[in-house]
């Protein structure tokens, strides 16, 4: 047990907020540091799941941009979905959600564009 610095109430050692007065015992950055040991993706102590998210979102973004209207867009959507699943399974502790969503939107745009072009080509041949 430890003592709250504001109200001197007794709280458990792992507490981040005092149950008596509601004072925060750790800053937001300290709480993040407790969850993730480093921000260097090449660091050996960094969680494997975070490394996977970084890899998947990078692949998804590259394929969604380079192959904007084609098979690459589908690959971008698949890898974005993999990254978002890992983030969801971690209860949003791991980062990379914004990049995964952006890659997925680009991929969906690319597939939609490709679909419209294909439909347009089919319709123009039938006329």
C-alpha positions as CSV (number, residue, x, y, z in Angstrom):
1,X,0.0,0.0,0.0
2,X,1.1,3.6,-0.6
3,X,-0.2,7.0,0.4
4,X,-1.8,9.5,-2.0
5,X,0.3,12.7,-2.2
6,X,-2.8,14.9,-2.2
7,X,-5.2,13.5,0.4
8,X,-2.9,11.0,2.3
9,X,-5.4,8.2,1.7
10,X,-4.2,4.6,1.5
11,X,-4.2,3.2,-2.0
12,X,-2.7,0.1,-3.7
13,X,0.8,0.3,-5.2
14,X,-0.4,-0.2,-8.8
15,X,-3.0,2.6,-8.6
16,X,-2.8,5.4,-11.2
17,X,-5.7,7.4,-9.7
18,X,-6.6,7.9,-6.0
19,X,-9.9,6.2,-5.1
20,X,-10.5,8.8,-2.3
21,X,-9.9,12.2,-3.9
22,X,-9.6,11.2,-7.6
23,X,-6.1,12.7,-8.1
24,X,-4.1,11.2,-10.9
25,X,-0.9,9.7,-9.6
26,X,0.8,9.3,-13.0
27,X,0.8,11.5,-16.1
28,X,-0.7,10.2,-19.4
29,X,2.9,9.8,-20.8
30,X,4.0,7.8,-17.8
31,X,1.0,5.5,-18.3
32,X,1.9,5.0,-22.0
33,X,5.5,4.3,-21.1
34,X,4.3,1.5,-18.7
35,X,2.4,-0.1,-21.6
36,X,4.9,0.2,-24.4
37,X,8.6,-0.2,-23.5
38,X,10.0,1.8,-26.4
39,X,9.1,3.7,-29.6
40,X,11.9,2.3,-31.6
41,X,10.4,-0.4,-33.9
42,X,13.9,-2.1,-34.2
43,X,14.3,-2.3,-30.4
44,X,14.3,-6.0,-29.3
45,X,12.1,-5.2,-26.3
46,X,9.4,-3.8,-28.5
47,X,6.2,-6.0,-28.7
48,X,6.1,-8.3,-31.7
49,X,2.5,-7.3,-32.4
50,X,3.5,-3.6,-32.7
51,X,6.3,-4.6,-35.2
52,X,3.6,-6.6,-37.2
53,X,1.3,-3.6,-37.2
54,X,4.1,-1.3,-38.5
55,X,5.0,-3.9,-41.2
56,X,1.4,-4.5,-42.3
57,X,0.4,-0.8,-42.4
58,X,3.5,0.0,-44.4
59,X,2.8,-2.8,-46.9
60,X,-0.9,-1.7,-47.1
61,X,0.0,1.9,-47.8
62,X,2.6,1.1,-50.4
63,X,0.2,-1.2,-52.3
64,X,-2.7,1.2,-52.0
65,X,-0.7,4.1,-53.4
66,X,1.3,2.3,-56.1
67,X,-1.4,0.1,-57.4
68,X,-4.2,2.6,-56.8
69,X,-6.5,1.1,-59.3
70,X,-5.8,-2.6,-59.4
71,X,-4.8,-5.8,-57.5
72,X,-2.6,-3.8,-55.1
73,X,-5.6,-2.0,-53.7
74,X,-7.1,-5.4,-52.7
75,X,-3.8,-6.4,-51.1
76,X,-3.7,-3.0,-49.3
77,X,-7.2,-3.6,-47.9
78,X,-6.2,-7.1,-46.7
79,X,-3.1,-5.9,-44.9
80,X,-4.9,-2.9,-43.4
81,X,-7.5,-5.3,-42.0
82,X,-4.8,-7.5,-40.5
83,X,-3.3,-4.5,-38.7
84,X,-6.6,-3.2,-37.4
85,X,-7.4,-6.7,-36.0
86,X,-4.1,-6.8,-34.1
87,X,-4.8,-3.3,-32.7
88,X,-8.4,-4.3,-31.7
89,X,-7.1,-7.5,-30.0
90,X,-4.7,-5.3,-28.0
91,X,-7.7,-3.2,-26.8
92,X,-6.2,-0.2,-28.7
93,X,-3.0,-0.2,-26.7
94,X,-0.9,-0.6,-29.8
95,X,-0.5,2.2,-32.2
96,X,-0.9,2.5,-36.0
97,X,-4.7,2.7,-36.3
98,X,-4.7,5.9,-38.3
99,X,-2.3,4.7,-40.9
100,X,-4.2,1.4,-41.2
101,X,-7.5,3.2,-41.7
102,X,-6.0,5.6,-44.2
103,X,-4.5,2.7,-46.2
104,X,-7.8,0.9,-46.1
105,X,-9.7,4.0,-47.4
106,X,-7.1,4.3,-50.3
107,X,-7.5,0.6,-51.1
108,X,-11.3,0.9,-51.1
109,X,-11.0,4.0,-53.4
110,X,-8.7,2.1,-55.7
111,X,-11.0,-0.9,-55.9
112,X,-14.1,1.3,-56.5
113,X,-12.3,3.3,-59.2
114,X,-11.2,0.1,-60.9
115,X,-14.8,-1.2,-60.7
116,X,-16.2,2.0,-62.2
117,X,-13.7,1.9,-65.1
118,X,-14.5,-1.8,-65.7
119,X,-18.3,-1.2,-65.8
120,X,-17.8,1.8,-68.0
121,X,-15.7,-0.3,-70.5
122,X,-18.4,-3.0,-70.5
123,X,-21.2,-0.5,-71.1
124,X,-19.3,1.3,-73.8
125,X,-18.8,-1.9,-75.7
126,X,-22.5,-2.9,-75.5
127,X,-23.6,0.4,-77.1
